[in-house]
């Protein structure tokens, strides 16, 4: 994951209009190879 991708992910995670669960679902859809441990770290 490059720097721009990481920043985009962080801004998505901090978006106030979406619940963490919805954001997690979007991340899984967008990045199917993201492992669960990494996902839990982000949450």
N, C-alpha and C positions, 0 to 999 in steps of 0.2 A: 504493500500500500504506500503510495507516494505521499508527499507532504500535503499537497492540495486535497487529496482524497481524505486524509486524516482530518484536516480542518473542516471539510464539508461534513464529515461524519459528526464531529464535535458540535458544529452549529445545529445540525439536525437534532442531536441529543438534548440540546439546551432549549429547543423550541418550546415555548410555554403552552402552545395550543395542542400538543400531542402528549398522550400518556406514554410512559416508558415502555409499556407493553406493546403499544402500537408501533413505536419507534423500533423496538427490537424486531418486531415482525417485518417491518420495512427493510431493516438491515439484513435480515436473513434472506429475504427475497432478492435484495440487490446484490448480496454477496453470499452465495450458497455455500462457499467453502469456509465461512467463518465458523470456528468451533465454539461450542457452548461456553467453555471457560472464558474465552475472550469476550463473548457476549455478556456474560455475567459481570466481568470486569467493567465493561462500559456502563452497565446499569448501576 
